[in-house]
């Protein structure tokens, strides 16, 4: 049966309350705060409390999911669109007059601890706060939770703000699938009701564009809701190769763990399986280096050169690294700017490397003489993730950094890849062409490499850059060594 998003109305308060009590009936925290099963009077108090403050908070937005055939409300979420806070009032814990059946000291302690955690992590900055996400137990695994969470993520993306929540261990997998990161933990003493340990996990989904300022945070009108019913999905969907990747489909972060680097070598190998130049530069098979050896070479390069940085893109659904970027930040004018480790992996074709990039290196050195600058070395994506904007996201992370510093940037690109780089402002400065047959490859197969320069961007008054839009076009590109 199909399901669809809907705003929660006052008339839904009783159903939401019943959903709340059913969903948390077996939680040890529930047994801490009132007697189980919940009495009619404590349920009536909860409905009355909800209705009393229904229209009092302008930053609160309640969203639900209905079964379109029965009209039944099957899930509920409670969001707070918190603006920038001024003064000290934002850090205060709300005072609540609990019912006689609540264990008031326990309730006050839990509210204070959870509020303090949010304030510690988010501070006064604008953010979305997901207070509750509840699904009727009989309707779980129909995609209602995913639908509600995705709605909130889209609002955060529009506003360019992070999302904060505290998750139970049951809810943790859903949030982790959508890119939320664990940042802290609230350990709850439930020893009076169970011998098991229990905690809530503080999680944050970062703002999609952290280098840009957030938009004004305000409540959203019902016109912001989708009009068409959304089909249920049993789990987080794998987007097709034609679908641009959403911000929460991948996690972009530095690659610093040694175990990452064998996978980086594997991604590189997959990305360049059909690339004639790369196959000639680093021959596969018995004469070439293994993935382990290539991974070790990357580790050695990272450790030996402080200007060297690796950034990875990891699929939230699979947990696999699906793309990565390597770049240099040359801030020391006295340092020799060599963009690759002189001790390359076993079997590397050094004469071909020199023929392809020697003249471009001289061109780069002349263009960048006396300057601090950035240099993109490698940008690769596994084939099944091509044309979904992952490379663009990695590249934008790098550009945010060089633009912040006001530096020029260099890249050595293939003719195919240069289309993407031109959209971000790079311009051709020179090119080299080699016949692979002269270096042990296929005779008559000519490979061209293009040296490209991107001039420093001047910031606007609002401290943002005018950025070219790449429209998600992305190829597997080596900004060649």
N, C-alpha and C positions, 0 to 999 in steps of 0.2 A: 504494500500500500504506500502511495507517495506521501511525502511530508513537505511542509513549507514553513518559512519564517513568518512570524507575526509579532506585532507589538503586544505586550501584556497590558490588559485593562484592569480597572478596579474590580470588575465583576469576576476576574480570574483569581482573586486573592485566596478564596477557600481552596481551590484546586491546587494552587501553588503551595499553600501550607500543607496540604495532604501529601503532595509530592516530596516536600522537604522532610516530613516525618518518616515517610516510607523509605526514602533513600538512605537516611542516616540512622535508621532504627537499630542496626547491629553494630554501629560504631562505638568503641569504648569511650569516646569523648561524650557521646550522647548519654551514656550511663553515668557519667560524672556530673552532668548538669541538671538532670531531672530523672524521675522514676520512669522506667520502661515497663510496659508500653505507655505511650503518652496519653494522658487523660483528655477528655473532651474540653475541660476548662483551660488547659494549657494551649490546646490548639485554638480555642476561641480567643485567648489572649494574643496569640501570634497573628491571627487575622486582624484583630483590632489594632495591634501595634503597627502592622503594615499599612492599613488604611489611614491611620492617623497621620502618618508622615508621607503619604503617597505623593503629594504635590509640593512638598516642602523643599526638596533638593533639586535645583535646576540642572545639576550635572549628572543626575542619575538617569539611566536608560534601561528599562526592563524589556528583554526580548524573549520570545518563546518559539516553540515549534508545535504545529498542529498536524494531526492526521487529516489529510484532505478528504478522505471518504467518510470518516465518522465525525469530523469536526472537533475531536478530543484534543485537549492540550496535553502534550506528552513530555515536554521539556521546558526548562526555564533558565534564564541567565540574568544576572544583575550586574550592570556595568556602571562605572563612575568615570566621567570625562573630566579629570582634574586639571584645572588651569594652573598657570604659574602662581605660586602662593607668596604672599608678602607678609612681613612681620613674623610673629611667633605663634599666632593662633592655629596655623595649619598643623602644628605638631601636637596639639592637644588630643587626648583620648576622649571620644564621645561618651557622654553620661547617659545611661539607659536605666529606666525604672522597670526592673524585672518583675515578673509575677511572683506570687507567694510560693509557687511550686518550683521555681528555679532555685538552684543553689547559687545564691547571688555572689558569694566570694569567688567561686570557681568561674562563673560567667565573667565577672569583672576582670579577673586575672587573665583569662583567655583573650578577651577583647583588647586589653591593654598590651599584651605580649604581641599579638598579631599586628596591632596598629603601630607599635614601636618598630617592628621589623620593617613594615612598609616605609615608614618615615626614615629609618636608617638607610635603606637602600635607595629610595627614590628621592628623598629630600623634598624641597619645594618645587622641583621642576615639573613641567606639564607631563602627564602620563594618563593612560587608561588603567583602571583597577577593576579586575574581574573578581567581584565579591563572591558570587555563587554561580555554579553551573550544575544543574540537577536534571536528571532524566528519570521518569517513572521506571522502576525496576522492570516492569513487564514490557517496556518499550526500548530497553537498552539494546545496543548493537544494530540499530536501524539507521545510524548516521546522524541522529539528532544533535548529539554533542559536538560532532564535527561541524555541523551546519552553524550552530551558535558560535563556536569558537572562530570559524572562518569569517563570519560576519564581523566580529570584533577586530580581528586582525586586519581586515580591509579598512575599517574605520581608522585604526592606528596608522595604517599605511597612508591614507589620505591626509591625516593630520601630521604625519611624520613624528610620532611620539612612541615611546616604549609602552609595553604592557606589563603590569605586575600582578601576580596572583600567589596564593599559597595553596599547594596541592596536597591532597591525601595520597597515600601510596597507590590507591586504586585509580585515581585520576592522573597520576604522573605520566604514564605511557602516552596518553592522548596529547598532553601538552608537549612532551619531548618530541613526538612525531612532527609537531608543527613548529619546531625550532626554538621552543622556550629553553632557557638555560638555567640550571640549578645554581643559586647564588648563596643560599644559607639554609638553615634548618631550625625549626622550632620543636624542641623535644618536650613532649607533654607527659606529665607524670600521671599515668593511669594505673599505678600499682594497687590502688584501692579496689579496682574492678577487674583487673587481669594481670597476669604475670608477664605478658608480652610487652615489648617496647613499642612506643608509638610516637610518631612525629608528623609534622606538616613541613613540606618543602617549599621554600620561597623560590619563585622562578620569575625570570624576566625574559621577554622577547624584545630585543633591542629595537630602537627606531630604525626604519629602513635606510635613512640617509643621515647618519649621525653628524656629518660635517655641515649639514644645512639646518637652519633654524626651523622649529616646529611652526605649524600654522596655528591660528587661534583655536583653542579647544572650547567647544560648545556642545550643547546637546544637539541631537539630530532629529529632524522631523520625520514623520512617518513616510513622507515622500522619498526619503533616502532608501527605503526598503525595496528589495526586488519585487517585481509584480508577478513573475512567473513562478509556479511551484518548482521546487528543487528536488530531484530524485534522491532517495536515500543511498548512502554508500556505507558498506559494512566496515570499511577501514580507510585510512588516508589514501587517496587515489594516486596512482602513477599517471602523471600527465603524458599525453602523447608527444611524439617528437615534433609535432607542428605547433604545440602550445608553448608560448613564452613562459619561462619559469617565474613563479611568484616569489616574493621575498622570503616567504617562510618555507619554500621547498628546499632551499639550500642554506647551509651555514658557511659564511665566509670568515676565515680566521687564519692567523699565522700557522705555518707548519714548522713545529719546533721539536716534535717527538721523533726520535730516531726511527721508530717503527713506521712512521709515515713515508719514509723516503724510498723504500722498495716499491710501495704503491705508486709514488710519484713517477718512478722509472717505468712502471707498468703502464700508467696512463700515457706517458710520453711515447712508449712503444706502440700502443694501440692507436694513438692519434696520428702517428707518422708511418703507419704500416704501408700506405700507398704513396708516400712522399719520396720521390727519387733522390733528392739531395740528401735528405736525412738518412736514407738507407745506405747511400754511398759514404756519408760521413761516419756513421756508426754501424758497420755491417753486422747483421744478426748472424746467428748460427755459431759454428765452432770458432770462427775467427773474431767474433765479437765478444763483448762483455756480457755476463749474465745480469739479470735484474738486480741480484744482490750486489754485484760489483758496481753497477751503475748507481744504485741507491747509496752505496758507501762513498762513491765519488761525490755525490751531492752533499752528503754529510760533511765530508772533508772540506768541500768548497765553502759550506756555510760556516764552519768553525774557523777556517783559516782567514776569512775575509770579512771584517766587520761591516763592510758596505753592502753585503750580500743579504737579501731577504727573500723568503719563500712564503707565499700565501696559498691556501688550499680552499677549494669549494667542496663541501661534503653534502651528499644527498641525505635529507632528513629521513626519507622513506627507507633507504637501504643501509645507511650508515657508511657508505663507500665514498672515498674521494673520487670525484668525477672530473675535476679540472684543477689546474694550478697555474700560478704566476711566479716568475722569478724576476727580481729587479735589483739594481744597485742604486744607492744614494751616495753620490760622490760629494762630500762636504769638505774634504781635506784637499786643498789644491796641491799640496806637496806629495800626495800619494799617487803612485803609478796606477792609472785607470785601466787595468787589464780585466776584461769582462768574463774571463773563464779561467779555471784552474789549469795551470800548465801541465799538470799530470792528469791528462784526460783518461777515460776508461780504456781498457784493453782493446786494441784494434782500431782506435780512432784514426781516421785518414787525415793526418796533419797537412800534407801538401794541398789537399782539396780545401781544407779549412782556411789555409792561408790565401789560396786563390780566390775563394768566395768572399772572404771578409777582410783581407789585408788592406786593400785600397779603401774600403768603407771605414775601417778603423782610422786610417789617416784622415779621411774626410771628417769623421766625428771629432777627432782630436783638434783639428783646425777650427771647426765650428764652435767647440766648447772650450777653447783655450782661455784660461783665466777665469772660468766660471764654475760655480757649484751647479750640479745638474743630476737628473735621474736618467737611468738607462734600463729599459725593459729588455730582458734577455729571452725569456721563454713564456709563452702563453699557449697552453694546450688543453684540449677538452676531449673526452672519450667520444667516439662517433655518435653513439645513440643520444647524446645530449647536445649535438650541434644545433645551431640556429634556435636556441631557446634562451639566449641572453646571458648565459653563465659567464662566458668570456668577457662580455661587456661589464658585468658586475665586478669581476676581478680587476679589470682595467680601471673602472671608475674609482675603486678603492685606492689604487696607486695614484691616479690623477688628483684625487682629493688631497693627497699628501704633498705632491710636488706643487700644486696650486697654492696650498697653504704656505709653502716656503717661497713661492714666487720664482721657481726654477724653470729653466728650459728642460726638455726631455728628448731623448734619442731612442730610436728603435730601428732594428734591421728586420725588414719584413719581406715576405714573399709577395709577388704581384697579386695573388688572391687576397692575402691578409691585409694589404695596404688599403683596400676599400674601407674596411672597418676603421683603420687608424685615421684615414682622411676625415671621416665623420667626427672624430674627436680632435681634429685640428693639426695633425701631423702633415708636413709637406715634404715632398721628395727633394733630396739633396744630392743624390748620386745613385748609381747602380752598377753591379757587376754581373757578368754572364759567363758561365763555364760550361764546357762540353764534358759531361761525365765520363765519356770514353777516354779522355786524356788522363783520368785518375782511377782507372780500373772499373768504371761503370759502363753503362750502355752507350755505345758509340752513337753520336748524333743527337743524344738527348741533352738539350741545353737547359740549364737551371739559372734563373735570375734572382738576385737579391737586391732589395731597394733600401738605401739608407734614408731615414726620415727624421726630420726635426720638428718639434712642437715648441713654439715660443712660449715664454712665461705668460700666464694669464694675470690680468689686472683685476683686483677684486672690486665689486660694487660697494656702495655705501652700506648695504645690509650685510656685508661680509660674505657674500656668496659669489660664485663665479658664473659667468655665462658659459654654459656647457652645450656642446653639440650633442644632438640626439642620434644615437646609433641605431635606434629602432629595432634593437634586438638582433641585428645581423651579426653573425659571428662564425668565424671559421676556426679550424684548428691551426694555429699559427705558431711558428717558432720565430721569435725575434732573435735571429740566429746568433749563436755564440760568437 
